[in-house]
Amino acid sequence: MHQTITDLSKLQRRLDEVRNRTELICQPLEPEDTVVQPIIDVSPPKWHMAHTTWFFEEFVLKPYLSDYKVFHPNYSYLFNSYYNSVGNRVQRNARSTLTRPPLREVYSYRQHVNEHLQKLLATADETKLDQLLQVIELGLQHEQQHQELLLTDIKYILSTNPLLPAYSASDPPQTIATHVPATYVDVPGGIYKIGYQGNRFCFDNELGVHEVLLQDFQVMNRLVTNAEYLEFMEAGGYTDFRHWLDEGFTLATTENWKSPLYWITKDNKWQRFTLYGLQDINPEEPVTHISFYEANAYANWAGKRLLTEFEWEAAALVYPATANYSSDLIRLGPRAAEPEQHGLQQLYTDAWQWTYSAHHPYPGYAKAEGALGEYNGKFMINQMVLRGGSCATPPGHTRISYRNFFPADKRWQFTGIRLAQK
């Protein structure tokens, strides 16, 4: 691949934009907010900022910038996430112990790495340029993943504070949440090519491209709403084992789940905690923050089912994506076009959609050599695939073939439900 000076200039600007966005997300936080870790799944915001910086230092600067000196000799131990190839690290459940280094030093670390990344791009060895640009692109995509995690983690952190403080002091955006009747659109059966087929970036778990045979099916034109999910709750859905997988029902009973995460009753009405603080439930918005177990139980109760990830991708190929927005959206850039009322709504902008597919390798999957081979491959067990995107996903980060994945019990992400006919 021949890289022109103009292309490198664009990459330098994009590097600045992505790195700045992470700090913009953290800007409303108090320093005390950035070290909290209420549960193992949620990492402190300060750790996110340092880890995404370490990623560039470890995988870009150290191998490609000959005179580079690490910012601090202990930071690899402090801010490595799960890369066994790189060495020992602070365990995931102990990230809140990192009250030091102070937040100001983490910002200095980010500035130091940013300056050296720009130096590297200005002086890169042309014989190594293609490989370098691939690793930088992976670093940018990795940081965008952490930007989404930052918003979901910040929301969980603030929700555990008795004061229920709002992340954003501004008013919630005006939502587009008018009533849209639930209909089911036809997706013709046949042989579909699944996996990333373009010539730009994708993660390795989107490769390789393979054919699947699907029967005719019908998919819901939109996501399940708060009002529809409330009907499930009021019908005793959380206490009726017939709708549930046994593992999920045991968990829901043990944890006393009665509603989606962040829902509370106040003054005899349902409210939910959002990034704008406590808000009344909007009945027409998509229900979010539910586990795979809850999504599947709702589908069974409704006499429907969840899509497989292959059906989801086929439906996204057949029908154009349209935009919609939930009131949890934090706008850090320009707004996309207004939604249309046809096709499949909410593919990429409200909630990740649970599928009934395990996160397994595609045929011909090959794990990369070295530490970067640990990025996805070792998580291809005990995880369910989610498709689409959410109101916390950075603009332009997702695509039809994107495979997100989480364990079936997780609820702190913006996860929702799209149904298929049985």
C-alpha positions as CSV (number, residue, x, y, z in Angstrom):
1,M,0.0,0.0,0.0
2,H,1.5,3.3,-1.0
3,Q,0.8,6.0,1.6
4,T,0.9,9.6,0.4
5,I,1.8,12.7,2.4
6,T,-1.9,13.7,2.3
7,D,-2.9,10.4,3.7
8,L,-0.4,10.7,6.6
9,S,-1.7,14.2,7.3
10,K,-5.2,12.9,7.5
11,L,-4.0,10.2,9.9
12,Q,-2.3,12.7,12.1
13,R,-5.5,14.7,12.3
14,R,-7.5,11.6,13.1
15,L,-5.0,10.6,15.8
16,D,-5.5,14.0,17.4
17,E,-9.3,13.7,17.1
18,V,-9.6,10.3,18.6
19,R,-7.1,11.0,21.4
20,N,-8.8,14.3,22.3
21,R,-12.2,12.7,22.4
22,T,-11.2,10.4,25.2
23,E,-10.2,13.4,27.3
24,L,-13.4,15.2,26.3
25,I,-15.4,12.3,27.6
26,C,-13.6,12.6,31.0
27,Q,-13.7,16.4,31.2
28,P,-17.0,16.6,33.2
29,L,-15.6,14.2,35.9
30,E,-14.2,15.2,39.2
31,P,-10.8,13.7,40.0
32,E,-12.4,11.5,42.6
33,D,-14.7,10.0,40.0
34,T,-11.8,8.7,38.0
35,V,-10.5,6.1,40.5
36,V,-13.8,4.3,41.4
37,Q,-14.4,0.6,40.5
38,P,-17.7,-0.6,41.9
39,I,-17.6,-4.0,40.2
40,I,-14.9,-6.0,38.3
41,D,-16.5,-5.2,34.9
42,V,-16.2,-1.5,35.4
43,S,-12.7,0.1,35.2
44,P,-11.8,3.5,36.6
45,P,-11.8,6.3,34.0
46,K,-8.2,7.2,35.0
47,W,-7.2,3.6,34.2
48,H,-9.0,3.8,30.7
49,M,-7.1,7.0,29.9
50,A,-3.7,5.5,30.9
51,H,-4.4,2.0,29.3
52,T,-5.2,3.4,25.9
53,T,-2.0,5.4,26.1
54,W,0.0,2.4,27.2
55,F,-1.3,0.5,24.1
56,F,0.2,3.1,21.8
57,E,3.4,3.2,23.8
58,E,3.8,-0.6,23.9
59,F,2.7,-1.6,20.4
60,V,3.6,1.5,18.4
61,L,6.3,3.6,19.9
62,K,8.6,1.0,21.4
63,P,8.8,-1.1,18.3
64,Y,8.8,1.7,15.7
65,L,10.5,4.7,17.2
66,S,14.2,3.9,17.6
67,D,15.1,6.5,20.3
68,Y,11.9,6.2,22.3
69,K,12.1,6.1,26.1
70,V,9.1,4.9,28.1
71,F,7.4,7.6,30.2
72,H,7.6,5.5,33.4
73,P,9.2,2.0,33.8
74,N,6.3,0.8,36.0
75,Y,3.4,1.9,33.7
76,S,3.4,-1.4,31.7
77,Y,2.7,-3.3,34.9
78,L,0.0,-0.8,36.0
79,F,-1.8,-0.3,32.8
80,N,-1.5,-3.6,30.8
81,S,-5.0,-5.1,30.6
82,Y,-4.8,-8.8,29.7
83,Y,-1.7,-9.2,27.5
84,N,0.2,-12.1,29.0
85,S,2.8,-11.8,26.2
86,V,3.8,-8.4,27.6
87,G,4.3,-9.4,31.2
88,N,2.7,-9.2,34.7
89,R,0.0,-6.7,35.5
90,V,-2.3,-5.3,38.2
91,Q,-5.3,-7.7,38.3
92,R,-8.5,-6.5,36.8
93,N,-10.4,-6.3,40.1
94,A,-7.7,-4.2,41.7
95,R,-7.6,-1.2,39.3
96,S,-9.2,1.0,41.9
97,T,-6.1,0.7,44.1
98,L,-4.2,2.8,41.6
99,T,-4.7,6.1,43.4
100,R,-1.2,6.8,42.2
101,P,-0.1,8.0,39.7
102,P,-2.2,11.1,40.2
103,L,-4.6,12.1,37.4
104,R,-2.4,15.0,36.4
105,E,0.4,12.6,35.7
106,V,-1.8,10.4,33.5
107,Y,-2.6,13.5,31.4
108,S,1.1,14.2,31.2
109,Y,1.6,10.6,30.1
110,R,-1.0,11.1,27.3
111,Q,0.6,14.3,26.1
112,H,4.1,12.6,26.1
113,V,2.8,9.7,24.0
114,N,0.8,11.9,21.7
115,E,3.9,14.0,20.9
116,H,6.0,11.0,20.1
117,L,3.3,9.5,17.9
118,Q,3.3,12.6,15.8
119,K,7.1,12.5,15.7
120,L,6.9,8.9,14.5
121,L,4.5,9.7,11.7
122,A,6.7,12.6,10.6
123,T,9.9,10.4,10.4
124,A,8.5,6.9,9.7
125,D,10.7,4.5,7.8
126,E,8.9,3.9,4.5
127,T,9.9,0.3,4.5
128,K,7.9,-0.3,7.6
129,L,5.1,2.1,6.9
130,D,2.4,-0.3,5.9
131,Q,2.8,-2.4,9.1
132,L,3.1,0.7,11.3
133,L,-0.1,2.2,9.9
134,Q,-2.0,-1.1,10.5
135,V,-0.9,-1.1,14.2
136,I,-1.8,2.6,14.6
137,E,-5.2,2.0,13.1
138,L,-5.7,-0.9,15.6
139,G,-4.7,1.5,18.4
140,L,-7.3,4.1,17.2
141,Q,-10.1,1.5,17.0
142,H,-9.0,0.1,20.4
143,E,-9.3,3.6,21.9
144,Q,-12.7,4.1,20.4
145,Q,-13.8,0.8,22.0
146,H,-12.6,2.2,25.3
147,Q,-14.5,5.5,24.7
148,E,-17.7,3.5,24.7
149,L,-16.6,1.6,27.8
150,L,-15.8,5.0,29.4
151,L,-19.3,6.2,29.0
152,T,-20.9,3.0,30.2
153,D,-18.5,2.7,33.1
154,I,-18.9,6.3,34.1
155,K,-22.7,5.8,34.1
156,Y,-22.4,2.7,36.4
157,I,-19.9,4.5,38.7
158,L,-22.2,7.5,39.2
159,S,-25.3,5.3,39.6
160,T,-23.6,3.7,42.7
161,N,-23.2,7.2,44.4
162,P,-26.1,7.8,46.8
163,L,-26.5,11.3,45.3
164,L,-27.1,9.9,41.8
165,P,-25.1,12.8,40.3
166,A,-25.5,13.6,36.6
167,Y,-22.6,13.2,34.3
168,S,-23.8,16.0,32.1
169,A,-25.1,19.2,33.5
170,S,-27.0,20.1,30.3
171,D,-30.5,19.0,29.5
172,P,-31.0,15.7,27.7
173,P,-31.3,15.9,24.0
174,Q,-34.7,16.1,22.5
175,T,-35.4,12.4,21.6
176,I,-37.0,11.0,18.5
177,A,-39.2,8.6,20.4
178,T,-42.7,8.8,18.8
179,H,-44.7,5.6,18.6
180,V,-43.7,3.4,15.8
181,P,-46.0,0.3,15.4
182,A,-44.1,-3.0,15.6
183,T,-44.1,-4.8,12.3
184,Y,-42.1,-7.7,10.9
185,V,-40.3,-7.4,7.6
186,D,-39.4,-10.3,5.4
187,V,-35.8,-11.4,4.8
188,P,-35.5,-13.9,2.0
189,G,-33.7,-17.2,2.7
190,G,-30.7,-18.2,0.7
191,I,-26.9,-18.2,0.8
192,Y,-25.4,-15.1,2.4
193,K,-21.7,-14.2,2.7
194,I,-20.9,-13.4,6.3
195,G,-17.9,-11.4,7.5
196,Y,-16.0,-8.3,6.6
197,Q,-15.7,-7.9,2.8
198,G,-14.2,-4.4,2.5
199,N,-10.7,-3.1,2.1
200,R,-10.6,-0.9,5.2
201,F,-10.2,-1.8,8.9
202,C,-11.9,-4.7,10.7
203,F,-11.1,-6.7,13.8
204,D,-9.8,-10.2,13.3
205,N,-13.0,-11.8,14.6
206,E,-14.8,-10.5,11.6
207,L,-12.7,-12.7,9.3
208,G,-12.8,-14.9,7.3
209,V,-15.7,-14.5,5.0
210,H,-17.9,-17.6,4.7
211,E,-21.3,-18.6,3.3
212,V,-24.3,-19.5,5.5
213,L,-27.6,-20.9,4.4
214,L,-30.6,-19.2,6.0
215,Q,-34.3,-20.0,5.8
216,D,-36.8,-17.2,5.1
217,F,-37.4,-15.2,8.3
218,Q,-39.1,-12.1,9.6
219,V,-37.4,-9.5,11.7
220,M,-38.9,-6.7,13.9
221,N,-38.6,-3.3,12.3
222,R,-37.4,-1.7,15.5
223,L,-36.2,-2.5,19.0
224,V,-38.4,-3.5,21.9
225,T,-39.5,-0.4,23.8
226,N,-39.7,0.4,27.5
227,A,-43.5,0.1,27.4
228,E,-43.4,-3.3,25.8
229,Y,-40.8,-4.5,28.3
230,L,-42.9,-3.1,31.2
231,E,-45.8,-5.4,30.1
232,F,-43.4,-8.4,30.5
233,M,-42.5,-7.2,34.0
234,E,-46.1,-6.6,35.0
235,A,-47.1,-10.0,33.7
236,G,-44.7,-11.6,36.2
237,G,-42.1,-12.3,33.6
238,Y,-39.2,-12.2,36.1
239,T,-40.8,-14.9,38.3
240,D,-42.1,-17.3,35.6
241,F,-39.4,-19.9,35.0
242,R,-41.1,-21.1,31.8
243,H,-39.6,-18.1,29.9
244,W,-36.1,-18.5,31.1
245,L,-33.0,-20.5,30.6
246,D,-32.3,-22.2,33.9
247,E,-29.0,-20.5,34.5
248,G,-30.6,-17.1,33.8
249,F,-33.6,-17.7,36.0
250,T,-31.3,-18.8,38.9
251,L,-29.3,-15.6,38.5
252,A,-32.4,-13.4,38.2
253,T,-33.8,-15.0,41.4
254,T,-30.6,-14.8,43.3
255,E,-29.9,-11.2,42.4
256,N,-33.5,-10.2,42.8
257,W,-33.8,-8.8,39.3
258,K,-37.2,-7.2,38.8
259,S,-36.4,-4.7,36.0
260,P,-33.6,-3.6,33.7
261,L,-30.5,-2.2,35.3
262,Y,-30.9,1.5,36.4
263,W,-34.7,1.3,36.7
264,I,-36.2,2.4,40.1
265,T,-39.7,3.3,41.3
266,K,-40.2,6.7,42.7
267,D,-43.6,8.3,43.5
268,N,-45.3,5.3,42.1
269,K,-43.8,5.6,38.7
270,W,-40.8,4.1,36.9
271,Q,-37.7,6.2,36.5
272,R,-34.2,5.3,35.3
273,F,-30.7,6.6,36.0
274,T,-29.2,8.2,32.9
275,L,-26.0,10.1,32.1
276,Y,-28.2,13.2,32.7
277,G,-29.3,11.9,36.1
278,L,-32.6,10.4,37.1
279,Q,-35.2,10.7,34.3
280,D,-38.8,9.5,33.8
281,I,-39.1,6.4,31.7
282,N,-39.9,7.3,28.1
283,P,-42.3,4.4,27.1
284,E,-41.4,4.7,23.4
285,E,-37.6,4.5,23.7
286,P,-35.8,1.2,23.3
287,V,-35.3,-0.8,26.5
288,T,-31.6,-0.9,27.4
289,H,-29.3,-2.4,30.0
290,I,-30.6,-5.9,30.0
291,S,-28.7,-9.2,29.9
292,F,-28.9,-11.9,27.3
293,Y,-31.0,-13.9,29.7
294,E,-33.6,-11.1,30.1
295,A,-33.6,-10.6,26.3
296,N,-34.2,-14.2,25.7
297,A,-36.9,-14.5,28.4
298,Y,-38.7,-11.5,27.0
299,A,-38.6,-13.1,23.5
300,N,-40.0,-16.3,24.8
301,W,-42.8,-14.5,26.7
302,A,-43.7,-12.6,23.6
303,G,-43.9,-15.7,21.5
304,K,-40.9,-14.6,19.4
305,R,-37.1,-15.4,19.4
306,L,-33.8,-13.6,19.1
307,L,-32.0,-13.5,15.8
308,T,-28.8,-15.3,15.2
309,E,-25.9,-13.1,14.3
310,F,-26.0,-14.4,10.8
311,E,-29.7,-13.5,10.4
312,W,-28.9,-10.0,11.9
313,E,-26.1,-9.5,9.3
314,A,-28.4,-10.7,6.5
315,A,-31.2,-8.4,7.6
316,A,-28.8,-5.4,7.7
317,L,-27.6,-6.2,4.2
318,V,-31.2,-6.4,2.8
319,Y,-32.5,-3.3,4.6
320,P,-30.9,0.1,4.8
321,A,-29.9,1.4,8.2
322,T,-31.8,4.3,9.7
323,A,-30.9,6.5,12.6
324,N,-32.7,6.9,16.0
325,Y,-31.5,8.3,19.3
326,S,-32.2,7.6,23.0
327,S,-32.2,10.2,25.7
328,D,-28.9,8.8,27.1
329,L,-27.0,10.0,24.0
330,I,-24.0,12.2,24.9
331,R,-23.3,14.3,21.8
332,L,-19.6,14.9,21.3
333,G,-19.9,15.7,17.6
334,P,-22.3,16.5,14.8
335,R,-25.7,14.8,14.7
336,A,-26.5,12.4,11.9
337,A,-29.5,12.6,9.7
338,E,-33.0,12.3,11.1
339,P,-34.5,8.8,11.0
340,E,-36.8,7.5,8.4
341,Q,-39.8,5.4,9.3
342,H,-39.1,2.4,7.1
343,G,-36.6,-0.4,6.8
344,L,-34.9,-1.5,10.0
345,Q,-34.5,1.3,12.6
346,Q,-32.0,1.6,15.4
347,L,-29.4,-0.7,13.8
348,Y,-26.5,1.4,15.1
349,T,-27.6,4.2,17.4
350,D,-29.6,3.1,20.4
351,A,-28.6,-0.3,21.8
352,W,-26.4,-3.3,21.0
353,Q,-28.7,-6.2,20.1
354,W,-28.2,-9.6,21.7
355,T,-28.1,-12.4,19.3
356,Y,-28.5,-16.1,20.0
357,S,-25.0,-16.8,18.7
358,A,-21.9,-17.7,20.7
359,H,-18.7,-15.8,20.0
360,H,-16.8,-18.5,18.1
361,P,-14.2,-18.1,15.4
362,Y,-15.3,-18.0,11.8
363,P,-14.0,-20.7,9.4
364,G,-10.4,-20.1,8.6
365,Y,-9.9,-17.7,11.5
366,A,-6.2,-17.2,12.1
367,K,-4.9,-15.5,15.3
368,A,-2.2,-12.9,14.8
369,E,1.3,-13.7,16.0
370,G,2.6,-12.1,19.2
371,A,0.7,-10.0,21.8
372,L,-1.8,-8.6,19.4
373,G,-3.0,-12.1,18.8
374,E,-4.5,-11.9,22.3
375,Y,-6.9,-9.1,21.3
376,N,-10.0,-11.3,20.4
377,G,-9.0,-14.9,20.0
378,K,-8.7,-15.9,23.6
379,F,-12.2,-14.6,24.4
380,M,-14.0,-17.0,22.0
381,I,-15.7,-19.0,24.8
382,N,-18.6,-18.2,27.1
383,Q,-19.5,-15.0,25.3
384,M,-22.6,-14.1,23.3
385,V,-22.4,-11.9,20.2
386,L,-24.1,-8.5,20.0
387,R,-24.6,-6.7,16.8
388,G,-25.2,-3.1,15.7
389,G,-24.1,-0.3,18.0
390,S,-25.4,2.0,20.7
391,C,-25.8,5.6,21.7
392,A,-22.4,5.4,23.3
393,T,-20.6,4.0,20.3
394,P,-18.2,6.6,18.7
395,P,-19.5,7.8,15.3
396,G,-18.2,5.7,12.4
397,H,-16.9,3.0,14.6
398,T,-19.3,0.2,13.8
399,R,-20.2,-1.6,10.6
400,I,-22.5,-4.5,9.4
401,S,-19.9,-7.2,10.2
402,Y,-18.9,-5.8,13.6
403,R,-19.0,-8.5,16.3
404,N,-19.3,-7.2,19.8
405,F,-19.4,-9.8,22.6
406,F,-20.1,-10.1,26.3
407,P,-21.0,-12.8,28.8
408,A,-24.8,-13.6,29.0
409,D,-25.3,-12.0,32.4
410,K,-23.8,-8.5,31.7
411,R,-26.2,-5.5,31.9
412,W,-24.1,-2.4,32.3
413,Q,-23.7,-1.9,28.5
414,F,-26.4,-0.3,26.3
415,T,-27.9,-3.6,25.4
416,G,-31.4,-4.2,24.0
417,I,-33.7,-6.5,22.0
418,R,-34.6,-7.0,18.4
419,L,-37.0,-9.9,17.8
420,A,-37.6,-12.4,15.0
421,Q,-40.7,-14.4,14.4
422,K,-40.6,-18.0,15.5
